[in-house]
Amino acid sequence: MNNLRRLRFGRAARELRLGQRLRFYTKGTDESKKCAELQAKNMCAEKAEKAAQQAANAGAKGKNGEEDKVPKITLIEGEGVGCELIESLKSVFAAAKVRVEFESFTEITQPGTHKVSQEVLESLRRNTVGIKGPIKDPLWMKDLRKQFDLFAYTAVCRNMVGQDNPYGKLNCVIIRDMMEGEYSGIEHDVVPGVLQSIKISTAAGAKRIAKYVFDYANEFDRKKITVAHKANIMRMTDGNFLRHMRKEAVKHMPARMFEERYMDTACLNLIMRPEINDVLVSSSMYGDVLVMMASSITGSKAMCPGYGVSPHGRLYDTLNKPSEELAGKDKVNPTGMLFSGVLMLRRMKFFDEALSISCAIKSVYKETDLRTEDIGGTTKCSDFTKAVCEFIAKQ
């Protein structure tokens, strides 16, 4: 009997360990396996072509013979290199046969102002997803955040296999406030020669950020959340932010680890030990610094996708600046914009198309030496885009 119990216990323990191994994934391992599976299945083989032909013959109609509704995406071209980034995105979407419709906007301000046009706002609220190129007008961006209630920004920063860097492995998400803190934008003269900036921190704003951070970690199985702060100096404002992060963290332990770091320590760890970072969260200005540091570790800020978070939806973009000196020269790096498109497609539940594009981008870095100027190469944006499209076609 004891031997039978030991046998059963040993078998159960092995099954438990196996289940844990199968369930455990982090730092992109799961997606890498999916890329391999996608290549093995060769989705563009005869069976997939036949299914595509059947769909075309059906006239894209639903069960009742009515035309299926094509999802719409609000598209803001942006300025400078924005046109080239958007063209790259459209080409890759076409190669992956993504069935969406873009509502495109080039005029995005109300006449004679820096305010967002009502047409753009209505489109974003109606579609709930949008993607934009870089915008140089900070007043327009400030109004957009206010009108569309973009309270948080999420930047995904990870190294690409095949792209060397001197720092080490990085796969982290940085979430920062977009409405409060130093970026509230409240400044004034006190008396001649004395200027004042007001840092806003509210209980409601801190609660909302904290809830979003842990909801994100739960959804994407991120294990550790690190809050970067200077509550030792700014005891009231940063203290408020930190206090609400602590309150939310208690609800999710022990499934999620939570730690606090002074901002300077968080920066040091990001450079010296990038591999220990998982989710970094901070207020507006600190978070902006962390995003720039993390994106530089990946090789270029143009490598990282990101998006603004609103109760009304998501607005995707990349960390590229308008870089008007590069506009029209076919030199911009489209990697971050393409990955933003991948994140957007996942939210829209186009999982197969998102996986196809993601695997193709990674294949360009892993299997070729095609690199744009910002990461030490000479490849043109159009040639990089063409390579991604070719890898999609090979799948």
Sequence and secondary structure as in RCSB ss.txt:
>XXXX:A:sequence
MNNLRRLRFGRAARELRLGQRLRFYTKGTDESKKCAELQAKNMCAEKAEKAAQQAANAGAKGKNGEEDKVPKITL
IEGEGVGCELIESLKSVFAAAKVRVEFESFTEITQPGTHKVSQEVLESLRRNTVGIKGPIKDPLWMKDLRKQFDL
FAYTAVCRNMVGQDNPYGKLNCVIIRDMMEGEYSGIEHDVVPGVLQSIKISTAAGAKRIAKYVFDYANEFDRKKI
TVAHKANIMRMTDGNFLRHMRKEAVKHMPARMFEERYMDTACLNLIMRPEINDVLVSSSMYGDVLVMMASSITGS
KAMCPGYGVSPHGRLYDTLNKPSEELAGKDKVNPTGMLFSGVLMLRRMKFFDEALSISCAIKSVYKETDLRTEDI
GGTTKCSDFTKAVCEFIAKQ
>XXXX:A:secstr
 HHHHHHHHHHHHHHHHHHHHHH   TTHHHHHHHHHHHHHTTTSHHHHHHHHHHHHTTSB TTS B    EEEE
E  STTHHHHHHHHHHHHHHTT   EEEEES  B TTSSSB HHHHHHHHHHSEEEE     HHHHHHHHHHHT 
 EEEEEEE  TT   SS   EEEEEEESSSEEEEEEEEEEETTEEEEEEE  HHHHHHHHHHHHHHHHHTT  EE
EEEE TTTSTTHHHHHHHHHHHHHHTTTTTSEEEEEEHHHHHHHHHH GGG SEEEE HHHHHHHHHHHHHHTT 
GGG EEEEEETTEEEEEES    TTTTTTT    HHHHHHHHHHHHHTT HHHHHHHHHHHHHHHHH     GGG
T    HHHHHHHHHHHHHH 
